[in-house]
Amino acid sequence: MFGIISAGIAPGLAILSYFYLKDQYEMEPLSFVLRAFIMGALLVFPIMFIQYVLEVEGIITSPLLKAYISSGLLEEFFKWFIFYFTIYSHFHFDEHYDGIVYGASVSLGFATLENILYLIANGVEFALARALLPVSSHALFGVLMGYYFGKGKFSSNQQAKWLLLSLIIPFLLHGMYDFIILTYEDWRLWVTLFMVFLWAFGLHKAKKARMIHKKRIETISG
């Protein structure tokens, strides 16, 4: 059991550490990052319950609805809700890149507990595939959500637009990820290509957030 739990936790903590340590100017308090991580983990239980009800009641039947509604919209909305109401207005969220850290924290909290439960039910032999696919994808959905939250908080206008994108972009990408797995016979090829795109997109936004803050610091100091 210890091995399964360790294998379930390790990828989430590794990815979170990567984005956390990329904060070049002022690292966020570990206590608040951990709090975001735990809040994300606690989302697993209500989401699993709702997904179970949707499946048992036959409300979600097609792969399209399952991918985009039962998984994509439901999971990303709950993560967005937690971010908006517990992190967005907090004084620790004081630079654009912070959104990346907190978005990844919430998403990886969710992905980590979900991963542990999956490995307990199905075996530790799935640990590597789970780390490369669901855990990584959740992290990147969170990175993108946090990027657009940062745009919303630190832009002088169009805040509603950025807040809407902070939900829509992760939702659409999450739905696409699940739809590929549910419908394509050769899904391993397509999901690998999708993950390459997702990593490139997520890392690009993370770098852009750091550059925005760098320019802001240079403007204030110069």
SVG drawing of the C-alpha trace seen along z (x, -y; Angstrom):
<svg xmlns="http://www.w3.org/2000/svg" viewBox="-32 -54 48 58">
<polyline fill="none" stroke="black" stroke-width="0.4" points="0.0,0.0 2.8,-2.4 4.3,-1.8 1.0,-2.5 0.5,-5.7 4.0,-6.8 3.6,-6.1 0.4,-8.0 1.8,-11.1 5.2,-11.4 4.3,-12.6 2.0,-15.3 4.5,-16.6 7.3,-16.5 5.3,-18.6 4.1,-21.0 7.7,-21.5 8.8,-22.2 6.3,-25.1 6.8,-26.3 10.6,-26.6 10.2,-28.4 8.8,-31.4 11.9,-33.7 11.0,-36.6 9.0,-35.8 8.1,-32.2 4.6,-31.6 4.2,-30.5 4.3,-26.7 1.5,-26.6 -0.9,-28.4 0.3,-26.3 -0.4,-23.2 -3.8,-24.5 -4.7,-24.9 -3.4,-21.4 -5.5,-19.9 -8.6,-21.8 -8.1,-20.4 -7.8,-16.9 -11.1,-17.3 -12.9,-18.0 -12.5,-14.4 -15.3,-13.1 -18.2,-15.4 -17.1,-15.1 -17.0,-11.3 -20.4,-11.3 -21.9,-13.6 -20.3,-11.5 -21.7,-8.3 -25.2,-9.8 -25.0,-11.0 -23.9,-7.5 -26.4,-5.5 -29.3,-7.7 -28.3,-7.5 -28.1,-11.2 -24.7,-11.1 -24.6,-8.4 -22.6,-9.5 -18.8,-9.7 -19.1,-13.3 -21.2,-14.2 -19.1,-12.1 -15.8,-13.7 -17.0,-17.4 -19.7,-17.5 -19.1,-14.7 -15.3,-15.1 -14.3,-18.3 -16.9,-20.8 -17.6,-19.3 -14.0,-18.9 -12.7,-22.2 -15.7,-24.1 -15.1,-22.8 -11.4,-23.7 -12.3,-27.1 -14.8,-27.7 -12.2,-26.8 -9.6,-29.1 -12.0,-32.0 -13.5,-32.0 -10.4,-31.1 -7.4,-32.2 -8.2,-34.9 -8.7,-37.8 -6.1,-36.6 -3.2,-38.9 -0.7,-36.1 -1.9,-36.2 0.2,-39.3 1.9,-38.6 0.8,-37.0 2.9,-33.9 1.3,-33.1 -1.8,-32.0 0.3,-29.3 1.5,-28.0 -2.0,-28.0 -3.7,-26.7 -1.3,-23.8 -1.7,-23.3 -5.5,-22.9 -5.4,-20.7 -2.6,-18.5 -4.3,-18.0 -7.3,-16.7 -5.2,-14.6 -3.0,-13.2 -5.9,-11.8 -7.7,-10.6 -4.4,-8.8 -4.0,-7.2 -7.6,-5.8 -7.1,-4.5 -3.8,-2.7 -5.4,-1.2 -8.2,0.2 -6.2,1.2 -2.5,1.8 0.8,0.0 1.7,1.2 -0.3,-1.7 1.7,-4.3 3.9,-5.4 1.1,-5.8 -1.0,-7.7 1.9,-10.0 2.5,-10.8 -1.2,-11.2 -3.9,-12.1 -1.7,-13.7 0.3,-15.7 -2.8,-16.8 -4.5,-18.0 -1.4,-19.9 -1.4,-21.7 -5.1,-22.4 -4.4,-24.1 -1.5,-26.0 -3.6,-27.4 -6.5,-28.2 -4.0,-30.0 -2.5,-32.0 -5.9,-33.4 -6.8,-34.1 -3.5,-36.1 -4.5,-38.0 -7.8,-38.8 -6.4,-40.0 -3.6,-42.1 -5.2,-43.5 -6.7,-47.0 -9.6,-46.0 -11.5,-43.0 -11.4,-41.1 -14.6,-39.3 -13.1,-38.1 -10.0,-36.6 -12.0,-35.0 -14.3,-33.4 -11.3,-32.1 -9.8,-30.7 -12.7,-28.3 -13.4,-27.8 -9.8,-26.9 -9.2,-24.2 -12.7,-22.8 -12.3,-22.5 -8.8,-21.0 -9.9,-18.6 -12.9,-17.5 -10.7,-17.0 -8.3,-14.9 -11.1,-12.6 -12.8,-12.5 -9.7,-11.2 -9.3,-8.4 -13.0,-7.4 -13.4,-7.4 -10.2,-6.8 -9.0,-3.2 -5.4,-4.4 -5.9,-6.8 -2.3,-6.3 -0.9,-8.0 -3.3,-10.9 -3.2,-11.4 0.6,-11.5 0.5,-14.2 -2.1,-16.1 0.1,-15.9 3.1,-17.3 0.9,-20.2 -0.5,-20.7 3.0,-20.8 4.2,-23.2 1.1,-25.4 1.4,-25.3 5.1,-26.0 4.7,-28.9 2.0,-30.5 4.1,-29.9 7.1,-31.6 4.9,-34.4 3.6,-35.0 7.1,-35.3 8.0,-37.7 5.0,-39.9 6.1,-40.1 9.7,-40.8 8.6,-43.7 6.4,-45.0 9.4,-44.9 11.6,-46.6 9.0,-49.4 8.6,-50.0 12.4,-49.9 13.4,-51.9"/>
</svg>
